[in-house]
């Protein structure tokens, strides 16, 4: 690393930088002895030809000065993290996170005691990876104190300074190392960083489930998720995170299947492929990562007897689609497909997966009134006979003709009466 920055006006024509809210904030905080720059991921993305994403701005101005200037300019300010020097400015409904330059005076796990400063070098050196340590001013000049431009162009994810120290400052950086590599890296992970992650893996137990969930779900939808998961499993990291077996083969297959079908990547589907063989796995992972209720239910449904699809024909699949609904059916089919080794390009599995596009399940046409008319009294028997009739209707492949429905109703009513359920 060098205290003398590499100054490159390579973003001088970037429209997101030279106009709109970003330009307004940089101008607001870049006068009268203060300076402001866009930092971190937006600069990295721009250098890689990607959409900048969230715009984070660093400034030499103290938080109180940021608020004062925003008020004078008629800009709404929200003290979202004022104890750490962060103020969110809202322009035309879009948030811009502004943070005063900082230096770590003491670090312990994810927490750090910081002091505000005016040193851009120290601010860059406290960040995680070299490609995230870049900053750009309103003129489009990129400041590189840590070798981030070269690493970004080489798509090399490398810790700034000592990797063990960076990880000890916040153990979530272990997951971020693999997630950033999966999203922006190329080739094998940086060896020094990889080994440091393995050495620090016990620190993952100190992190909250919510933070682990957030990074894992982001990692799983990144372009290099499969290779990153294999590297994590080889380093003993996935077992620590999920508390069980990691199925990297089904994850790779799930990613290939999504691409085969032209589906948007699903973090929940991919998590199921990686971690779930039975419903007990789904419950463990949901608790360990503190998944949302919707995510936990989706994992549990996918893990429930997915293996039965291996022997299902389309008639049986239609019955399951009726029971589960299109979304749950589709996800469970895909998990079964992903776990069917060597069948990524299978026409049979594709036909099962695409069944909801070709066929919509009809509503069960019989009602309680149909059985009251056949002499059954209202009460528990009605629920029982409806269940029997619905099962018979499914077994008959969803008939809608009056004669077929009347026969199903007669047989169900007779059976309930015979069994003494009336």
C-alpha positions as CSV (number, residue, x, y, z in Angstrom):
1,X,0.0,0.0,0.0
2,X,1.1,3.5,-0.7
3,X,0.2,6.8,1.0
4,X,0.4,8.5,-2.4
5,X,-2.7,7.8,-4.3
6,X,-3.0,6.8,-7.9
7,X,-5.1,9.5,-9.4
8,X,-7.0,8.5,-12.4
9,X,-9.9,10.5,-14.0
10,X,-11.4,7.4,-15.4
11,X,-15.0,8.1,-14.3
12,X,-15.1,11.7,-15.5
13,X,-18.0,11.0,-17.9
14,X,-20.0,8.7,-15.5
15,X,-23.6,10.2,-15.6
16,X,-24.5,8.8,-12.1
17,X,-21.6,10.9,-10.7
18,X,-21.8,14.1,-12.6
19,X,-25.6,14.7,-12.4
20,X,-28.5,14.2,-10.1
21,X,-28.5,13.7,-6.3
22,X,-24.9,12.3,-6.1
23,X,-23.5,15.4,-7.8
24,X,-25.6,17.6,-5.5
25,X,-24.3,15.9,-2.3
26,X,-20.7,16.0,-3.5
27,X,-21.0,19.7,-4.2
28,X,-22.8,20.4,-0.9
29,X,-20.1,18.8,1.2
30,X,-17.1,19.6,-1.0
31,X,-16.7,23.3,-0.4
32,X,-15.4,25.7,2.3
33,X,-12.5,23.5,3.3
34,X,-14.3,20.2,3.3
35,X,-14.1,17.3,0.8
36,X,-16.5,14.6,-0.2
37,X,-16.2,11.5,-2.4
38,X,-18.1,8.4,-3.4
39,X,-16.5,5.4,-1.8
40,X,-16.7,1.6,-1.8
41,X,-18.9,-0.6,-3.9
42,X,-20.3,2.0,-6.3
43,X,-16.7,2.9,-7.4
44,X,-15.8,-0.8,-7.8
45,X,-19.0,-1.5,-9.8
46,X,-18.4,1.5,-12.1
47,X,-14.8,0.3,-12.8
48,X,-16.2,-3.1,-13.7
49,X,-18.8,-1.7,-16.0
50,X,-21.7,-2.6,-13.7
51,X,-24.6,-0.5,-12.3
52,X,-23.2,1.4,-9.3
53,X,-25.9,0.4,-6.9
54,X,-26.2,2.1,-3.6
55,X,-24.2,5.4,-3.4
56,X,-22.1,5.7,-0.2
57,X,-20.4,9.1,0.3
58,X,-17.5,9.9,2.7
59,X,-16.7,13.4,3.8
60,X,-14.3,15.3,6.0
61,X,-17.2,17.3,7.4
62,X,-18.4,16.3,10.8
63,X,-21.9,15.0,11.2
64,X,-23.2,18.2,12.7
65,X,-21.8,20.1,9.7
66,X,-23.4,17.7,7.3
67,X,-26.8,18.3,9.0
68,X,-26.3,22.0,9.0
69,X,-25.5,22.2,5.3
70,X,-28.3,19.9,4.4
71,X,-30.8,22.0,6.3
72,X,-29.5,25.2,4.7
73,X,-29.9,23.6,1.2
74,X,-33.5,22.3,2.0
75,X,-32.4,18.7,2.0
76,X,-33.9,16.2,4.5
77,X,-31.3,14.6,6.8
78,X,-31.8,11.5,8.9
79,X,-29.3,10.6,11.7
80,X,-29.3,6.9,10.8
81,X,-26.0,6.2,12.5
82,X,-24.8,9.5,13.9
83,X,-22.7,7.8,16.7
84,X,-20.6,6.3,13.9
85,X,-20.7,9.5,11.8
86,X,-23.4,8.4,9.4
87,X,-26.2,10.7,8.2
88,X,-28.6,9.8,5.4
89,X,-29.6,12.6,3.1
90,X,-32.8,12.2,1.1
91,X,-33.0,13.9,-2.4
92,X,-36.0,13.3,-4.6
93,X,-36.9,10.3,-2.5
94,X,-33.5,8.6,-2.9
95,X,-31.3,8.0,0.1
96,X,-27.6,8.9,0.1
97,X,-25.6,7.6,3.1
98,X,-22.9,10.1,4.2
99,X,-20.3,9.1,6.7
100,X,-17.5,11.3,8.2
101,X,-14.0,9.9,7.7
102,X,-13.0,7.6,10.5
103,X,-10.1,5.8,12.0
104,X,-10.4,2.7,14.2
105,X,-8.9,3.3,17.6
106,X,-9.9,-0.2,18.9
107,X,-11.5,-3.2,17.4
108,X,-13.2,-6.2,18.9
109,X,-15.2,-8.6,16.7
110,X,-17.7,-6.6,14.6
111,X,-17.5,-3.6,16.9
112,X,-14.9,-0.8,16.8
113,X,-14.3,2.4,18.6
114,X,-13.7,5.1,16.0
115,X,-12.5,8.6,15.9
116,X,-13.5,11.1,13.2
117,X,-10.6,12.3,11.0
118,X,-9.6,13.9,7.8
119,X,-7.2,11.3,6.5
120,X,-8.4,9.6,3.3
121,X,-5.6,7.1,3.5
122,X,-6.5,5.8,6.9
123,X,-10.1,5.7,6.0
124,X,-9.3,3.5,3.0
125,X,-7.0,1.2,5.0
126,X,-9.8,0.5,7.5
127,X,-12.0,-1.1,4.8
128,X,-12.1,-4.8,4.0
129,X,-11.0,-5.5,0.4
130,X,-8.8,-3.5,-2.0
131,X,-11.4,-3.1,-4.6
132,X,-13.7,-1.7,-1.9
133,X,-11.1,0.8,-0.8
134,X,-11.4,3.1,-3.8
135,X,-13.0,6.6,-3.8
136,X,-13.9,9.0,-6.5
137,X,-14.5,12.8,-6.4
138,X,-16.9,15.0,-8.3
139,X,-14.5,15.3,-11.2
140,X,-14.4,11.5,-11.7
141,X,-10.9,11.2,-10.3
142,X,-10.4,7.8,-8.7
143,X,-8.2,7.7,-5.6
144,X,-6.4,4.4,-5.0
145,X,-4.3,4.0,-1.9
146,X,-4.4,0.2,-1.6
147,X,-4.0,-1.3,-5.1
148,X,-7.7,-1.6,-5.7
149,X,-7.8,-0.5,-9.4
150,X,-5.4,-3.3,-10.4
151,X,-7.3,-5.8,-8.3
152,X,-10.6,-4.8,-9.6
153,X,-9.4,-5.1,-13.2
154,X,-7.9,-8.5,-12.4
155,X,-11.1,-9.4,-10.5
156,X,-9.0,-10.3,-7.5
157,X,-10.6,-10.0,-4.1
158,X,-7.8,-9.3,-1.6
159,X,-7.9,-8.1,2.0
160,X,-6.4,-4.7,2.7
161,X,-3.3,-5.1,4.8
162,X,-3.1,-8.1,7.1
163,X,-6.0,-10.5,6.4
164,X,-6.1,-12.0,9.9
165,X,-6.4,-8.5,11.4
166,X,-9.1,-7.5,9.0
167,X,-11.1,-10.7,9.9
168,X,-10.6,-10.2,13.6
169,X,-12.1,-6.8,13.3
170,X,-15.3,-8.3,12.0
171,X,-15.7,-12.0,11.4
172,X,-18.5,-11.4,9.0
173,X,-15.7,-10.5,6.6
174,X,-15.1,-14.3,6.2
175,X,-18.5,-14.6,4.5
176,X,-18.0,-11.3,2.7
177,X,-14.7,-12.6,1.2
178,X,-16.5,-15.5,-0.5
179,X,-19.6,-13.4,-1.4
180,X,-17.5,-10.6,-3.0
181,X,-15.4,-13.2,-4.8
182,X,-18.5,-15.0,-6.0
183,X,-20.0,-11.7,-7.3
184,X,-16.9,-9.9,-8.7
185,X,-13.9,-12.3,-8.6
186,X,-12.4,-14.6,-11.1
187,X,-10.4,-17.8,-10.8
188,X,-9.4,-19.3,-7.4
189,X,-9.9,-17.2,-4.3
190,X,-6.9,-15.2,-3.1
191,X,-4.8,-17.8,-1.2
192,X,-3.7,-15.6,1.7
193,X,-7.3,-14.5,2.2
194,X,-8.6,-18.0,2.0
195,X,-6.2,-19.4,4.5
196,X,-7.0,-16.5,6.9
197,X,-10.7,-17.3,6.6
198,X,-10.0,-20.9,7.6
199,X,-7.9,-19.8,10.5
200,X,-10.6,-17.4,11.7
201,X,-13.6,-19.6,11.1
202,X,-14.4,-20.1,14.8
203,X,-15.2,-16.4,15.0
204,X,-18.3,-17.1,12.9
205,X,-19.9,-18.4,16.1
206,X,-19.8,-14.9,17.5
207,X,-22.0,-13.4,14.8
208,X,-25.7,-12.9,14.9
209,X,-27.9,-15.2,12.9
210,X,-29.4,-12.2,11.1
211,X,-26.0,-11.1,9.8
212,X,-25.1,-14.6,8.7
213,X,-28.4,-15.0,6.9
214,X,-28.0,-11.7,5.0
215,X,-24.6,-12.6,3.7
216,X,-25.4,-16.2,2.9
217,X,-28.5,-15.3,0.8
218,X,-26.6,-12.7,-1.1
219,X,-23.7,-15.1,-1.7
220,X,-26.1,-17.8,-3.0
221,X,-27.4,-15.6,-5.9
222,X,-24.0,-14.4,-7.0
223,X,-22.6,-15.5,-10.3
224,X,-19.9,-17.7,-8.7
225,X,-21.9,-19.1,-5.9
226,X,-21.2,-22.8,-6.8
227,X,-17.4,-22.4,-6.8
228,X,-17.5,-20.3,-3.6
229,X,-19.6,-22.9,-1.8
230,X,-17.2,-25.6,-2.8
231,X,-14.3,-23.6,-1.5
232,X,-16.1,-22.8,1.7
233,X,-17.0,-26.5,2.2
234,X,-13.4,-27.6,1.5
235,X,-12.2,-25.1,4.2
236,X,-14.6,-26.4,6.8
237,X,-16.7,-23.2,6.8
238,X,-20.1,-24.3,5.6
239,X,-20.4,-27.0,8.2
240,X,-19.8,-24.4,10.9
241,X,-22.5,-22.1,9.4
242,X,-25.2,-24.7,8.8
243,X,-24.4,-27.2,11.5
244,X,-24.7,-30.2,9.1
245,X,-23.8,-31.6,5.8
246,X,-23.3,-29.2,2.8
247,X,-24.5,-30.6,-0.5
248,X,-22.5,-28.7,-3.0
249,X,-23.4,-31.1,-5.9
250,X,-27.1,-30.4,-5.7
251,X,-26.4,-26.6,-5.4
252,X,-24.4,-26.7,-8.6
253,X,-27.2,-28.7,-10.3
254,X,-29.9,-26.2,-9.0
255,X,-28.0,-23.3,-10.5
256,X,-27.7,-25.1,-13.8
257,X,-31.4,-26.0,-13.7
258,X,-32.4,-22.4,-13.1
259,X,-30.3,-21.4,-16.1
260,X,-31.8,-24.2,-18.1
261,X,-35.3,-22.9,-17.4
262,X,-34.4,-19.2,-17.6
263,X,-35.4,-18.6,-14.0
264,X,-34.3,-15.7,-11.8
265,X,-31.9,-17.0,-9.2
266,X,-33.6,-17.9,-5.9
267,X,-31.6,-17.7,-2.7
268,X,-34.1,-19.9,-0.9
269,X,-34.1,-22.6,-3.6
270,X,-30.3,-22.6,-3.7
271,X,-30.1,-22.7,0.1
272,X,-32.4,-25.8,0.1
273,X,-30.3,-27.5,-2.5
274,X,-27.1,-26.8,-0.5
275,X,-28.5,-27.8,3.0
276,X,-31.7,-29.8,2.8
277,X,-32.1,-33.6,2.4
278,X,-35.0,-34.0,4.8
279,X,-37.4,-31.7,6.7
280,X,-35.2,-31.9,9.8
281,X,-32.4,-30.2,7.9
282,X,-34.8,-27.4,6.9
283,X,-35.8,-26.8,10.5
284,X,-32.2,-26.7,11.7
285,X,-31.0,-24.3,9.0
286,X,-34.0,-22.1,9.5
287,X,-33.2,-21.8,13.2
288,X,-29.5,-21.4,12.7
289,X,-29.8,-18.6,10.2
290,X,-33.0,-17.2,11.7
291,X,-34.8,-17.3,8.4
292,X,-38.1,-15.4,7.9
293,X,-41.3,-17.4,8.3
294,X,-41.8,-17.5,4.5
295,X,-38.2,-18.7,3.9
296,X,-38.5,-21.4,6.7
297,X,-41.9,-22.7,5.3
298,X,-40.4,-22.8,1.8
299,X,-37.4,-24.9,2.9
300,X,-39.6,-27.2,4.9
301,X,-42.0,-27.8,2.0
302,X,-39.1,-28.5,-0.4
303,X,-37.6,-31.0,2.0
304,X,-40.8,-32.9,2.4
305,X,-40.5,-36.2,0.4
306,X,-39.0,-34.5,-2.6
307,X,-37.6,-37.9,-3.6
308,X,-41.1,-39.1,-4.6
309,X,-40.8,-37.1,-7.8
310,X,-38.2,-39.5,-9.1
311,X,-41.1,-42.1,-9.7
312,X,-43.9,-39.7,-10.6
313,X,-45.7,-39.6,-13.9
314,X,-47.6,-36.5,-15.0
315,X,-51.0,-37.8,-13.5
316,X,-49.4,-38.1,-10.1
317,X,-47.7,-34.8,-10.5
318,X,-51.0,-33.1,-11.2
319,X,-52.4,-34.3,-7.9
320,X,-49.4,-32.9,-6.1
321,X,-49.7,-29.6,-7.9
322,X,-53.3,-29.5,-6.8
323,X,-52.3,-30.1,-3.2
324,X,-49.3,-27.8,-3.0
325,X,-50.2,-24.9,-5.3
326,X,-47.9,-23.8,-8.2
327,X,-45.1,-22.2,-6.1
328,X,-44.6,-24.9,-3.6
329,X,-44.9,-27.6,-6.3
330,X,-42.4,-25.9,-8.5
331,X,-39.8,-25.5,-5.8
332,X,-40.1,-29.1,-4.6
333,X,-39.8,-30.4,-8.2
334,X,-36.7,-28.4,-8.6
335,X,-35.1,-29.8,-5.5
336,X,-35.9,-33.3,-6.6
337,X,-34.4,-32.5,-10.0
338,X,-31.3,-31.0,-8.4
339,X,-30.7,-34.1,-6.3
340,X,-31.2,-36.4,-9.3
341,X,-27.5,-36.9,-10.2
342,X,-26.6,-36.4,-13.8
343,X,-30.1,-35.4,-15.0
344,X,-29.8,-31.6,-15.4
345,X,-30.9,-31.8,-19.0
346,X,-33.6,-34.4,-18.5
347,X,-36.8,-33.9,-20.6
348,X,-38.9,-35.7,-18.0
349,X,-37.8,-33.5,-15.2
350,X,-38.3,-30.4,-17.3
351,X,-41.8,-31.5,-18.2
352,X,-42.6,-32.0,-14.5
353,X,-41.2,-28.5,-13.6
354,X,-43.1,-26.8,-16.4
355,X,-46.5,-28.5,-15.6
356,X,-47.9,-25.4,-13.9
357,X,-47.4,-23.5,-17.2
358,X,-49.4,-26.1,-19.1
359,X,-52.1,-27.1,-16.6
360,X,-54.2,-25.3,-14.0
361,X,-55.8,-27.3,-11.3
362,X,-59.6,-27.0,-11.2
363,X,-61.4,-26.3,-7.9
364,X,-63.0,-29.3,-6.2
365,X,-66.6,-29.0,-7.4
366,X,-68.5,-30.9,-4.7
367,X,-69.8,-29.0,-1.6
368,X,-71.4,-29.8,1.7
369,X,-74.8,-29.2,0.2
370,X,-74.3,-32.1,-2.2
371,X,-74.0,-34.5,0.8
372,X,-76.7,-32.9,2.9
373,X,-79.0,-33.6,-0.1
374,X,-77.9,-37.3,0.2
375,X,-79.1,-37.5,3.8
376,X,-76.0,-36.6,5.8
377,X,-76.5,-34.3,8.8
378,X,-74.3,-31.3,9.4
379,X,-71.4,-32.0,11.7
380,X,-68.0,-33.8,11.7
381,X,-69.3,-36.4,9.2
382,X,-69.5,-33.7,6.5
383,X,-65.9,-32.9,6.8
384,X,-65.0,-36.6,6.6
385,X,-67.1,-37.2,3.5
386,X,-65.7,-34.2,1.7
387,X,-62.2,-35.5,2.3
388,X,-63.1,-38.9,1.0
389,X,-64.8,-37.5,-2.0
390,X,-61.9,-35.1,-2.8
391,X,-59.5,-38.1,-2.6
392,X,-61.6,-40.1,-5.0
393,X,-62.0,-37.1,-7.3
394,X,-58.1,-36.7,-7.5
395,X,-57.7,-40.5,-8.1
396,X,-60.1,-40.2,-11.0
397,X,-58.0,-37.4,-12.5
398,X,-60.2,-34.4,-11.8
399,X,-63.5,-35.3,-13.6
400,X,-66.0,-32.5,-14.0
401,X,-68.9,-34.4,-15.7
402,X,-72.1,-34.5,-13.6
403,X,-72.4,-38.2,-13.8
404,X,-68.8,-38.8,-12.6
405,X,-69.3,-36.3,-9.8
406,X,-72.6,-37.9,-8.7
407,X,-71.0,-41.3,-8.6
408,X,-68.1,-40.0,-6.4
409,X,-70.6,-38.3,-4.1
410,X,-72.8,-41.4,-3.8
411,X,-69.9,-43.7,-3.0
412,X,-68.4,-41.3,-0.4
413,X,-71.8,-40.8,1.3
414,X,-72.5,-44.5,1.3
415,X,-69.1,-45.3,2.8
416,X,-69.6,-42.7,5.6
417,X,-73.0,-44.1,6.4
418,X,-71.7,-47.6,6.3
419,X,-68.9,-46.8,8.7
420,X,-71.3,-45.1,11.1
421,X,-69.9,-41.6,10.7
422,X,-73.4,-40.0,10.3
